[in-house]
Amino acid sequence: MKRSAAVRLSATLATAALAAATGLVVSTSSASAAVTGSATGYATQNGGTTGGAGGQTVRATTGTAIHSALCGRASSSTPIIIEVQGTINHGNTTKVSGSSCNTAAGVIELKQISNVTIVGVGSGAVFDQLGIHIRESSNIIIQNVTVRNVKKSGSPTSNGGDAIGMESDVRNVWVDHTTLEASGGESEGYDGLFDMKDNTQYVTLSYSILRNSGRGGLIGSSESDRSNGYVTFHHNKYENIDSRTPLLRGGISHIYNNHYVNLYESGINSRAGARAKVDNNYFKDSKDVLGTFYTSEAGYWQVSGNIFDNVTWSARSGDNQPAGPNPTSNTSVGIPYSYSLDSASCVPDVVNRTAGANKGNQVSNGNCTPQTPGPTDPTTPPTDPTDPPTGTNLSLGAGADGSSKASGTSYGNVIDGNLGSYWSPSGSTGSVSVKWSSATSVSKISIREAAGSEGGIRDWRVLNNDTGAVLTSGSGAGVISFPKTSLKKVTFEITSSNGSPRVAEFETYSG
């Protein structure tokens, strides 16, 4: 039913009053605003990270206005781009209620929502003593903002002391060109600058500065919190940090082209089964920049191309197992996305020129040369991970085996081209393989779940069964890509699931 002109006018005046009261400027534009570039690293996986692309663009000058923008959407998943200018603090950040939000005073609360971009514009966006909390949310972009001096003790406190903190089933977050800083360590009331806990996955931190803190950040809140992972850190500068750059508990991380300066106690702390690929980083004037520290539960790393400039190493003893003085790999980590490595020798220069807020959002082109990316195109749809690849399904006519099979199922059911039959492991985890009599080149697989069991597969690994190498890892069924590999047997290993997973087809493609 159409509303009367009087009602429409009343609604318009109410919106104007809200804007005046909260610092929210509403626009009908769906342009990409000040967001530049596209997500990189693990944030490109699991369907990709596009934030609020394609949604309405609004301008906010207070924390209350940010909350009002979230609460003013049609639903908790309606895309929105929030341009932020000015200083956001406790005095201008209150709770706002609505069916599309779940906010709180004294913290920017991105809770139980999706498809949101927060981007600093104009003279800059500073979150002063007030943290950004992402919880039970997905598809979030934070770009070109400064978050400083967030405390967990003293006054005022916010977000548990984390500058940016993620927890409880968070998926697909890209944090780019930010400056995260404190003014001391735990004894001064500060905690981590960039923390991920309780099932947070597919995150990228890029072109950011983390400095002047006791703790850089962590993945996993305890040795038992191992459900996090698939996190990329690239082209960041860690400076004047005691430890945790980052601390890894379980999961997989890719750490490349970062510049580390003045790490006083320890740096990348891989423990509790974590695996990290550490490529072409530059470490300077620091101590114990890589290893397993403060625990007997070991972590692992694959290293190449790093430069260690005036780095000191402790002797290995008990719970402290530094990787140096000559770090070597003790695992292999497959990376499922493409990326360009800058030479480690130019990392200090290129990172100093590009990392942090208000630097023009410049990025490296892989040749140590900063460049300005174009604006994000909100009309470009994300890749659908369920789209089948083109070409010949190499599984048809191949063989199959596995680790176990539930009653009534068969390994051969995954290579018969029939979606009506399937294989299940005898429990909630297990593996199934496709094999050939001679070496075959494979670069993509498509895992298709049986009808009625969609979403049962959670975490997985793809293995080159000839060598045992992990080609890639991730979460959820669909099309999976990795560098083209010649092998006789490829294995899909389910490491966690909801209920009983059922694989109808395990398709393989050369690409």
N, C-alpha and C positions, 0 to 999 in steps of 0.2 A: 504494500500500500504506500502511495506517495505521501511524503510529509508536506505539511502546509509551509508556505513561505515564512510564516512567523516562527514555526518550529525550527526550520532550517537556519533562520537568522539567529535564533536563540542558541543553537548548537555552535554556530560560528563565533558568537560572542563568548561562549563558554570556553572554546578552544583558545581564543585570544587572551582571555583572562588567565587561563592555565599557563600559557606561554610567558606572560608577563610575570607571573608569580614564581615560576620555576626556572626561567632561563632557557626555555625550549622554543626554538624557532622551527615551525613545521613547513616543509616544502612538499609539493606534489611530485617533484622530480624523481625519476628512477634511474638517473645517470650514476656513473661510478664514483662521482665526487672526487675526493683527494686520494683514493686508494690507487696505488700503482703496483705493477707487477702481479705475479701469480704465485700461489703457494709452491713450495719446494719440499724436497725430502719426503719423509714419511707422511707429512700432511697431504701429499698427493694421492696416497693410497686409500683403500677402504671407501672408494667412491669420490674422493677428493674433498678439498676445503675451499669453499667459495664465499663463506660468510653471508653477508646480506645482499650479495650481488643481485640486481634486478628488482630490489625492493625500494621503498621510499627512502629519501635522504632527508635527515633532519639535523639541525644544529643545536648543540647543548653547551651551555656555559656553566652549569652547576651539576653536581651529582644527582640532585633531585630531578633535574631535567633528563638525565640519562635514564633514570628509573621510569620517568613519565613516558619517555619514548618507547621503552620496552612494554609498559603496561597499556599503551594506547594502540597496540597492534590488534588486528582482528583475531589472532591466535598466537600461541606461544612459539609457533614455527613460521609465522609470516616474516619474510625477509625484511631486514631494515639495515640501513647504513647510518650510524650516528657519528657526525662530525663534532669533535670536541675542541673547544678553544677556551683558554684561561686556566685558572687554578681550581681544581676540585678538592675540597677538604671536608672535614667533619661538619663545619658550620653550614655548608650548603648541600649536604647529602642526607636526605631523610628517606624513610620508607614510603613507597607508593604501592597501593594495592590495585589488583585487577586480575581478571581471569587469564591473562596472557603473561603473567609475571609472578615472581616470588622474591621480593626484594627485602632489604634490611637497611637500617640506618647505620652510618659509619663505615660502610664498605660498598663498593660497586659489586652488586650481586647478580651474576649471570647464572641463574639457577633454574633447572628444569625448562630450558628453552633451547632454541636452535636457530641457525641462519642469521647471525648477527655480526656486523662489523663495527668496531670502534676505532676511529682514526683521528689523530691529531691534525689540526689545520691552523692556518693563519699564523699568529705569533707563537703557537705551540700549546700543548695540553700537558699540564702538570698535575699528577695525583699526589697531593702533599700529605704525608702521614696517613694515607688512606689506600688500602690495597684493593686489588681486583680479584674476586673470588668466582671461579668457574666450577659449577657443581651439577652433576646429572644433566649435562648439556653437550651439544654437538654442533659442528660446523661454525666455529667462531674464529674471527680474525681480529687481532689487535695490532695496530700499526702506528708508528710515529708518535709515541707518547712517552713521557717520563713518569716513573713511579719512585718516590723517594721517602726514606725515613719512616717506613711502616714498622710499628712496634707491637710486640706481644706482651710487654710488661711496661710499667710506667704509665704515662698519660700523654696523649690519648693512644688507645690500642685499636688495632684493626686487623682483620683477616689472619689472626694467629701469628702475626709478625711477618707474613710473606708478602712480598711486593705483588707477585702474581702466583696464585695457588690454585691447583686443580685437584679435584677429588670426587670419587663416587661416580663411576661409569661415565667418564668424559671421553668423547671421541672427536677427532679431527679438529685440532686447534693450530693455527698459524700465528705466531707472535714474531713481529718483524720490525726492525729499525726502532727498537725501544731503548731507553736508558733506565736501568734498574739499579738503585743505589741506596746504601744505608750510611750510617755514621758510626759504625762500630759493630761489635759482636753481641753474643748472647748476654754478657754481663751488662751491656748498655741497653738491653731490652729488645734487640733485633733478632730475627730468625733468618729464614732463607729468602733469597731473591726470586727463585723460580722453582717451585715444588710441584710434584705430581704424585698422587697417592690413590690407592683404592680403585684399581681398574681404570686407569687413564692410559689411552693408547692413541697412536697416530698424531703425534705432535711434532712441530718444527719450531725451533728458536733460531732466527737468522738475523744477521747484521745488527746485533744488539750489544750494548755495553753493560756489564755487571761489575760493580766496583764498591770498594770501601765497606766490606761486610765480612763477618766471621764465616758465613756460609753462603756459597754460591747457589746451591740448590740440590734437590734430590729426586730420585725416582724410586718410590717405595718408602713407606714410613717405618718399616721394621723388617727384620730378616724374613719374616713370614709373609710380608706384603709383596708378592712376586707377580701379581696380575697386571702390572704396568709394563709399558715398553713400546717399541717401535717409535723411537724418538730421534730426531735429527738435530744436531747442533752444528751450525756452520757460519763462518765469518763473524764470529762474536769475539769481543774482547773481555777477558776476565782480568781484573786489575786490583791489586791490594786486597786479596782474599785469603782467609786462613785455610779453608778446606772446601770440599764438595764442589768441584768444578767440572762435572757434577759427581754426586754419590749415586751409584747404580746398584739397585737390589733386584736381581732377576731381570728378565726381558732383554731386548736387543736395542742398542743405540749406535748411531753413526755420527762420528765426531770428526769433522774435517775443516781445515782452513781457519782454525781459531787462533787467536793471539793471546797467550797467557803471560802475564807479567806480575811478579811479586806475589807468588803463592807461598805462604809462609810455613804451612804444616804439611799439606798434601794437596794433590790436584784431582785427577780423574780417579775415583775410588770405585773400582769394579769388584763387587762382592756378591755373595749369596746366589751364585750361578749366573750372574749377568754376563752378557757378551757384548763387547764394544769393538767396532771397527774404527781405528784411530789413524787418520790419514792426513799428511801434509799440514800439520799444525806447527806453530812456532812457540816454544817455551823459553822464557828468558828470566834470569835472576830469581829462580824459584827452587823449591825443595820437593822431592818425592812426587813428581808430577803425574805418575801413573803407577798403579799397583792395586793390591788389596790391603786395606788398612783397618785396624781396630776391630778385627773379627777373624775367627778361624774358618769361616765359610767363604771359600775362594770364589773369585770371579775371573773372567777371562778376557783376552784382548787379541786383536789382530792389528799389527802396526806396520806402517810403511810411510816413507817420505818425510818423517818428522825431523825438526831441528831442535836440538837441546843446547841452548846457549847459556852458559853459566848456571847449569842445573846441578844441584848437589843431591846425593842419594844416601839414605841411611842403610846400615847393614840389615840384612834380613834376619828377623828374630820373632818367633812366636806369632802374635796377631798382626805384625807389620811385615808385609811382603812387597817391597817396592819392585817395580819391573826393571829398574836400571841397576847399574849404570849403562848397560847396553841392552835396551829393551828388545825382546824378540817375541814373535807371535806364539800363543799357546792355544789358539782356536782359529776357525775360519768363519766369516760372517758373509752371507750373500745379501746383496742390496738389490731390491726389486725395482728401483727407479733409476733413471739416467741423471747424471750430474757431471759437472766440469770442475776439475781440480786446478786451483792455482798452485804454482810452485810454492813450497814452504818459505823459500827465501824472500818472496815478495809479500808474504802475509802481513807482516807488521805495517807496511806501507798501505796496502789496499784496505785492510781493516780499519786503520786509523782514518782513512779518507771516507769510508762508507758507513761504519757502524754507529749506531746511536740515533736518537731522535733529532729532528731538525737538521739533518744532513742532506736533505733532498732525496732521500730514499734511493740513493745510488746503489748499484750492485756491481759485482765483478762479472766479466764475460768469460772467465776461465783463462784469460791471458794476462792477468794482473792489471787490467785496465778498467777503472770504474766507468760505468755508463748509467744513464737514466732510463729506467724501463718506462714503457707506455702505460697509460691508464688501464685498469682492469676493465675488460669487456663483460658487462653483466649479462649480455645476451648469449654468451658462449656456454652451452650446457656442459656440466661435468660428464666425464666418461662414465658410462654405465658398466659396472664390473660384471654384469650378467650378459652383456652382449657377446655372442659367440664370435671367435676370430674367424677370418676367412682362410681358405686353403683346405688341404686334405687332413682328415682326422687320422693320424698315424696309429691310433690305438686299434682301429679295426683291422683284424688279421694278426695282431700282436698277441703276446701271452700276458698272463697276470698271476700274481701271487700276493701274499701279505702276511701279517703277523698273527691274525686270528680272524674267525668269521662266526657270526651268530648263526644259530640253528635256522636252516631254511634259506640261507643266503649263500652266494658264491662269488669268488674273486672274478670269475669270468663274466659276471653280470655287469661289470663296469666297462667292458669293452665290446659289448654285443650290439650297441646302437639302439637298445630298447630301454626307454625311460620307465617302463613298467616293472622292470626287475632291478634289484639293487644288492649291494654288499653292505653289511654292518659288521663292526668289530664285535667281539664277544662281550666287551664292556663299553665304557664311555670313551675310551681312547684306543688307538690302534693304527695300523698302516696298511695301505694297499699299493701295489706296484704294477706298472706296465713295463714289459720287457720285450726285447728283440734279439734275434740271433746274431746280429751284427750292429756295430755302432750306428746310431741314428741321431741326427741333429734336432734338438728340441729347444724352443724358446718360449712357448706358451702352453699352458694346460688349462682346461676348463673342467671344473668340478661341478657337476650338476646333481643336486639333491633330489631324492625321490619325492613325489607328490605327498603332501601332508607332513613332511619333515623339514620343510624349509626353515632355515635359521638354526638348525640343530648343531651344525658345525661352528665352533668358535675358533680357537687358536689352532694353527697348523704350521708345519714345516714342509718344504719340498727338498728332497735329498737326491743328489747324484749317488745312486746306490753302488756304482762302480768304485767310488773313492770315499764315500761317506760325507762328502762336503755338503753343506747346507746351501742350496741355490737361492732360496728366499724363504721368508716366513711372513705370517700375517694372521688375519682373522676374517672368518666368513667365507662361504663358498662363492664361486664365480670364476671369472677369467683371471689367471695369474701369469704374469710375465717375469722373465729373468734373462740374463745374458745367454745367447745361444750356446748350447753345450752339446758336445757329441758324447753319447753314452749308450750303454746297452740296457740300462734299467733305471727308471725314474720312480721315486717313491713319494707318495702323499701321506704324511704322518699327522694324524689328528691328536693334538696334545690336550685339548679340552673341548667339551661339548655340553649342550643342553639336552638331557635325555639320551636317547639312542640315535647316533648319527646314521644316516642312510645315504650312500653314494650310488646314484643310479648310473652315471657315466663319468669316466675318467678319460677325457679326450686329450689328445696331445697334438701339437702343431709345430711345424718347423719355423713359421713366422717369415 
